[in-house]
Amino acid sequence: MGKYDDMIDLPNHRSRNHPHMSMDKRAAQFAPFAALTGYGDMIQETGRITGEKRTISEDRKLEIDRTLMMIDSMKGEHPMILAEYYSPDRYKEGGSYIKVTGNVAALDLIDKQIVMTDGTRIRMEDLFELSIL
């Protein structure tokens, strides 16, 4: 005779006042609890490395200006370019350098930006390298 033989065949109790809980809701009761919500994300963000903006030589500035003038003279042709530019980080000090290849839609000389056909906007003052492909 086993320890629980007297109750093994008893019917499963179901409340008449409360609806039966679904298996998903029952399982949620035993889900892990994160006491410090967002702490892991904060640690990861703190560890993310950003860099400083490099200063460029006057010769490189002149080369970029010449390339911008060539792009401006090609209005309507949507020339393909390779650009490397500094992108400031939105959340912390510093930023990173991004290389993009794409077609130029326009040069916004008022806001001093290169507008790409995909909608990307590159500030001319952040350019590190620029070439027409």
C-alpha positions as CSV (number, residue, x, y, z in Angstrom):
1,M,0.0,0.0,0.0
2,G,1.5,3.4,-1.1
3,K,1.5,6.6,0.8
4,Y,-1.0,8.4,-1.5
5,D,-3.2,5.5,-2.6
6,D,-6.2,6.9,-0.7
7,M,-6.2,10.1,-2.8
8,I,-4.8,9.0,-6.2
9,D,-8.3,8.4,-7.7
10,L,-10.0,11.5,-6.3
11,P,-11.5,13.9,-8.9
12,N,-9.6,17.1,-9.9
13,H,-11.2,20.1,-8.1
14,R,-12.6,22.9,-10.4
15,S,-13.9,26.1,-9.0
16,R,-17.5,27.1,-9.8
17,N,-16.7,30.7,-9.2
18,H,-13.5,31.3,-11.1
19,P,-12.7,30.3,-14.7
20,H,-10.0,27.7,-15.3
21,M,-6.6,29.3,-15.8
22,S,-4.9,28.6,-19.2
23,M,-1.6,26.8,-19.3
24,D,0.2,30.0,-20.5
25,K,-1.0,31.9,-17.5
26,R,-0.1,29.1,-15.1
27,A,3.4,28.9,-16.6
28,A,3.9,32.7,-16.2
29,Q,3.6,32.3,-12.4
30,F,6.9,30.4,-12.5
31,A,8.8,32.7,-15.0
32,P,12.1,34.1,-13.8
33,F,11.9,37.4,-12.0
34,A,14.2,40.2,-12.9
35,A,14.5,42.5,-9.9
36,L,16.6,45.0,-11.7
37,T,14.8,45.5,-14.9
38,G,17.1,47.2,-17.5
39,Y,20.3,46.7,-15.5
40,G,21.7,44.3,-18.1
41,D,21.0,46.8,-20.9
42,M,22.7,49.5,-18.8
43,I,25.8,47.5,-18.3
44,Q,26.0,46.6,-22.0
45,E,25.5,50.3,-23.0
46,T,28.3,51.3,-20.6
47,G,30.6,48.8,-22.1
48,R,29.9,50.0,-25.7
49,I,33.0,51.7,-27.1
50,T,32.8,55.1,-28.8
51,G,35.6,57.1,-30.4
52,E,36.6,60.7,-30.7
53,K,36.2,62.7,-33.9
54,R,39.6,62.8,-35.8
55,T,40.9,66.1,-37.0
56,I,41.7,66.2,-40.7
57,S,44.4,68.1,-42.5
58,E,43.8,71.1,-44.6
59,D,44.8,69.1,-47.7
60,R,42.1,66.6,-47.0
61,K,39.6,69.3,-46.5
62,L,40.5,70.8,-49.9
63,E,40.2,67.4,-51.5
64,I,36.7,66.9,-49.9
65,D,35.7,70.4,-51.1
66,R,36.8,69.6,-54.7
67,T,34.9,66.4,-54.6
68,L,31.8,68.2,-53.3
69,M,32.1,70.7,-56.2
70,M,32.3,67.9,-58.7
71,I,29.2,66.2,-57.2
72,D,27.4,69.6,-57.3
73,S,28.2,69.9,-61.0
74,M,26.6,66.5,-61.6
75,K,23.1,67.5,-60.5
76,G,20.5,65.2,-61.7
77,E,22.9,62.4,-62.5
78,H,22.9,61.0,-58.9
79,P,26.6,60.1,-58.8
80,M,27.6,57.1,-56.7
81,I,30.0,58.0,-53.9
82,L,32.0,56.4,-51.1
83,A,31.9,58.4,-48.0
84,E,33.4,57.9,-44.6
85,Y,32.0,60.2,-41.9
86,Y,31.8,60.6,-38.1
87,S,28.5,59.9,-36.5
88,P,28.0,61.3,-33.0
89,D,26.5,58.8,-30.5
90,R,23.0,59.7,-29.4
91,Y,23.4,58.3,-25.9
92,K,26.9,59.0,-24.7
93,E,30.0,61.0,-25.5
94,G,31.9,60.1,-28.6
95,G,30.7,58.4,-31.8
96,S,31.9,56.2,-34.6
97,Y,33.0,56.3,-38.2
98,I,30.6,55.0,-40.8
99,K,31.4,54.1,-44.4
100,V,28.6,54.3,-46.9
101,T,28.3,53.7,-50.6
102,G,25.3,55.1,-52.5
103,N,23.9,57.6,-54.8
104,V,23.6,61.3,-54.1
105,A,20.1,62.7,-54.4
106,A,21.1,66.3,-53.7
107,L,23.5,68.6,-51.9
108,D,21.7,70.6,-49.2
109,L,24.0,73.7,-49.2
110,I,21.8,75.5,-46.6
111,D,22.1,72.8,-43.9
112,K,25.5,71.7,-45.4
113,Q,24.5,68.0,-45.9
114,I,24.8,65.4,-48.5
115,V,21.4,63.8,-49.1
116,M,21.5,60.2,-50.4
117,T,18.8,58.6,-52.5
118,D,18.0,56.2,-49.5
119,G,17.3,59.2,-47.3
120,T,20.6,59.2,-45.4
121,R,21.9,62.7,-44.5
122,I,25.6,63.2,-44.1
123,R,26.8,66.5,-42.5
124,M,29.6,67.9,-44.6
125,E,31.6,68.9,-41.5
126,D,31.7,65.3,-40.4
127,L,33.2,63.9,-43.6
128,F,36.5,62.2,-43.2
129,E,36.8,60.8,-46.8
130,L,34.8,61.3,-49.9
131,S,35.2,59.9,-53.4
132,I,33.1,59.5,-56.6
133,L,32.9,55.9,-57.8
